[in-house]
Amino acid sequence: MRQVGPAVTETLSPSRFAKFRQDYSVLFQRSDQDRIREDLRTFFGPRADKYLAIYEKMRAGNRSYAPGWNWVVFFTTFPWFFYRKMYIFGSLLIFLPALAGYLFGLTGNAGLVGALSVSANSQYVQSAMKRLQKADELGLIGERRQEYLRRAGGVSIVAGTLTGILFALLMAAVVLGIYLEHNKSA
């Protein structure tokens, strides 16, 4: 409660963005780490060991971020996020740079690509941890839990391929634009 006037008080509500801030230390401190690792392995699908190692780094430091390098993200940016079923984030990576370029004339994305390359693996592990917490909230156990985690996680070859084609077309358009601009001035 906060005093607003002489006799008027109001209840302060939590930030509307509080639901986006996750407390991962709850998962890090749980005693059933073998079960958490198996759930994460189910969620991650292919190359689970790579992401489990990142989870362990995060857990050892009791933090929600463990920097690392992702070459696929460095060279392709958004298709990796679609491949790993992080559709909203991947969509933002398609539209926000284009919108910023249109509205503000911003064209350099080197800093963004570097930051994404360093943080993508941690973001994926965070995504998995959110799904584990959601499975707990839903009370899912046994095969229903495993099925939920398999559906929510893993990879989407179709989404990765389609956005990979889109990425290739965008890069071809950039190269063609540069070529045409160079020929125009020659």
Secondary structure as a PSIPRED ss2 file (coil, helix, strand):
# PSIPRED VFORMAT (PSIPRED V4.0)

   1 M C   1.000  0.000  0.000
   2 R E   0.000  0.000  1.000
   3 Q E   0.000  0.000  1.000
   4 V C   1.000  0.000  0.000
   5 G C   1.000  0.000  0.000
   6 P C   1.000  0.000  0.000
   7 A C   1.000  0.000  0.000
   8 V C   1.000  0.000  0.000
   9 T E   0.000  0.000  1.000
  10 E E   0.000  0.000  1.000
  11 T C   1.000  0.000  0.000
  12 L C   1.000  0.000  0.000
  13 S C   1.000  0.000  0.000
  14 P C   1.000  0.000  0.000
  15 S C   1.000  0.000  0.000
  16 R C   1.000  0.000  0.000
  17 F C   1.000  0.000  0.000
  18 A H   0.000  1.000  0.000
  19 K H   0.000  1.000  0.000
  20 F H   0.000  1.000  0.000
  21 R C   1.000  0.000  0.000
  22 Q C   1.000  0.000  0.000
  23 D C   1.000  0.000  0.000
  24 Y C   1.000  0.000  0.000
  25 S H   0.000  1.000  0.000
  26 V H   0.000  1.000  0.000
  27 L H   0.000  1.000  0.000
  28 F H   0.000  1.000  0.000
  29 Q H   0.000  1.000  0.000
  30 R C   1.000  0.000  0.000
  31 S C   1.000  0.000  0.000
  32 D C   1.000  0.000  0.000
  33 Q H   0.000  1.000  0.000
  34 D H   0.000  1.000  0.000
  35 R H   0.000  1.000  0.000
  36 I H   0.000  1.000  0.000
  37 R H   0.000  1.000  0.000
  38 E H   0.000  1.000  0.000
  39 D H   0.000  1.000  0.000
  40 L H   0.000  1.000  0.000
  41 R H   0.000  1.000  0.000
  42 T H   0.000  1.000  0.000
  43 F H   0.000  1.000  0.000
  44 F H   0.000  1.000  0.000
  45 G C   1.000  0.000  0.000
  46 P C   1.000  0.000  0.000
  47 R C   1.000  0.000  0.000
  48 A H   0.000  1.000  0.000
  49 D H   0.000  1.000  0.000
  50 K H   0.000  1.000  0.000
  51 Y H   0.000  1.000  0.000
  52 L H   0.000  1.000  0.000
  53 A H   0.000  1.000  0.000
  54 I H   0.000  1.000  0.000
  55 Y H   0.000  1.000  0.000
  56 E H   0.000  1.000  0.000
  57 K H   0.000  1.000  0.000
  58 M H   0.000  1.000  0.000
  59 R H   0.000  1.000  0.000
  60 A H   0.000  1.000  0.000
  61 G H   0.000  1.000  0.000
  62 N C   1.000  0.000  0.000
  63 R C   1.000  0.000  0.000
  64 S C   1.000  0.000  0.000
  65 Y C   1.000  0.000  0.000
  66 A C   1.000  0.000  0.000
  67 P C   1.000  0.000  0.000
  68 G C   1.000  0.000  0.000
  69 W C   1.000  0.000  0.000
  70 N C   1.000  0.000  0.000
  71 W H   0.000  1.000  0.000
  72 V H   0.000  1.000  0.000
  73 V H   0.000  1.000  0.000
  74 F H   0.000  1.000  0.000
  75 F H   0.000  1.000  0.000
  76 T H   0.000  1.000  0.000
  77 T C   1.000  0.000  0.000
  78 F H   0.000  1.000  0.000
  79 P H   0.000  1.000  0.000
  80 W H   0.000  1.000  0.000
  81 F H   0.000  1.000  0.000
  82 F H   0.000  1.000  0.000
  83 Y H   0.000  1.000  0.000
  84 R C   1.000  0.000  0.000
  85 K C   1.000  0.000  0.000
  86 M C   1.000  0.000  0.000
  87 Y H   0.000  1.000  0.000
  88 I H   0.000  1.000  0.000
  89 F H   0.000  1.000  0.000
  90 G H   0.000  1.000  0.000
  91 S H   0.000  1.000  0.000
  92 L H   0.000  1.000  0.000
  93 L H   0.000  1.000  0.000
  94 I H   0.000  1.000  0.000
  95 F H   0.000  1.000  0.000
  96 L H   0.000  1.000  0.000
  97 P H   0.000  1.000  0.000
  98 A H   0.000  1.000  0.000
  99 L H   0.000  1.000  0.000
 100 A H   0.000  1.000  0.000
 101 G H   0.000  1.000  0.000
 102 Y H   0.000  1.000  0.000
 103 L H   0.000  1.000  0.000
 104 F H   0.000  1.000  0.000
 105 G C   1.000  0.000  0.000
 106 L C   1.000  0.000  0.000
 107 T C   1.000  0.000  0.000
 108 G C   1.000  0.000  0.000
 109 N C   1.000  0.000  0.000
 110 A H   0.000  1.000  0.000
 111 G H   0.000  1.000  0.000
 112 L H   0.000  1.000  0.000
 113 V H   0.000  1.000  0.000
 114 G H   0.000  1.000  0.000
 115 A H   0.000  1.000  0.000
 116 L H   0.000  1.000  0.000
 117 S H   0.000  1.000  0.000
 118 V H   0.000  1.000  0.000
 119 S H   0.000  1.000  0.000
 120 A H   0.000  1.000  0.000
 121 N H   0.000  1.000  0.000
 122 S H   0.000  1.000  0.000
 123 Q H   0.000  1.000  0.000
 124 Y H   0.000  1.000  0.000
 125 V H   0.000  1.000  0.000
 126 Q H   0.000  1.000  0.000
 127 S H   0.000  1.000  0.000
 128 A H   0.000  1.000  0.000
 129 M H   0.000  1.000  0.000
 130 K H   0.000  1.000  0.000
 131 R H   0.000  1.000  0.000
 132 L H   0.000  1.000  0.000
 133 Q H   0.000  1.000  0.000
 134 K H   0.000  1.000  0.000
 135 A H   0.000  1.000  0.000
 136 D H   0.000  1.000  0.000
 137 E H   0.000  1.000  0.000
 138 L H   0.000  1.000  0.000
 139 G C   1.000  0.000  0.000
 140 L C   1.000  0.000  0.000
 141 I C   1.000  0.000  0.000
 142 G H   0.000  1.000  0.000
 143 E H   0.000  1.000  0.000
 144 R H   0.000  1.000  0.000
 145 R H   0.000  1.000  0.000
 146 Q H   0.000  1.000  0.000
 147 E H   0.000  1.000  0.000
 148 Y H   0.000  1.000  0.000
 149 L H   0.000  1.000  0.000
 150 R H   0.000  1.000  0.000
 151 R H   0.000  1.000  0.000
 152 A H   0.000  1.000  0.000
 153 G C   1.000  0.000  0.000
 154 G C   1.000  0.000  0.000
 155 V C   1.000  0.000  0.000
 156 S C   1.000  0.000  0.000
 157 I H   0.000  1.000  0.000
 158 V H   0.000  1.000  0.000
 159 A H   0.000  1.000  0.000
 160 G H   0.000  1.000  0.000
 161 T H   0.000  1.000  0.000
 162 L H   0.000  1.000  0.000
 163 T H   0.000  1.000  0.000
 164 G H   0.000  1.000  0.000
 165 I H   0.000  1.000  0.000
 166 L H   0.000  1.000  0.000
 167 F H   0.000  1.000  0.000
 168 A H   0.000  1.000  0.000
 169 L H   0.000  1.000  0.000
 170 L H   0.000  1.000  0.000
 171 M H   0.000  1.000  0.000
 172 A H   0.000  1.000  0.000
 173 A H   0.000  1.000  0.000
 174 V H   0.000  1.000  0.000
 175 V H   0.000  1.000  0.000
 176 L H   0.000  1.000  0.000
 177 G H   0.000  1.000  0.000
 178 I H   0.000  1.000  0.000
 179 Y H   0.000  1.000  0.000
 180 L H   0.000  1.000  0.000
 181 E H   0.000  1.000  0.000
 182 H H   0.000  1.000  0.000
 183 N H   0.000  1.000  0.000
 184 K H   0.000  1.000  0.000
 185 S H   0.000  1.000  0.000
 186 A C   1.000  0.000  0.000
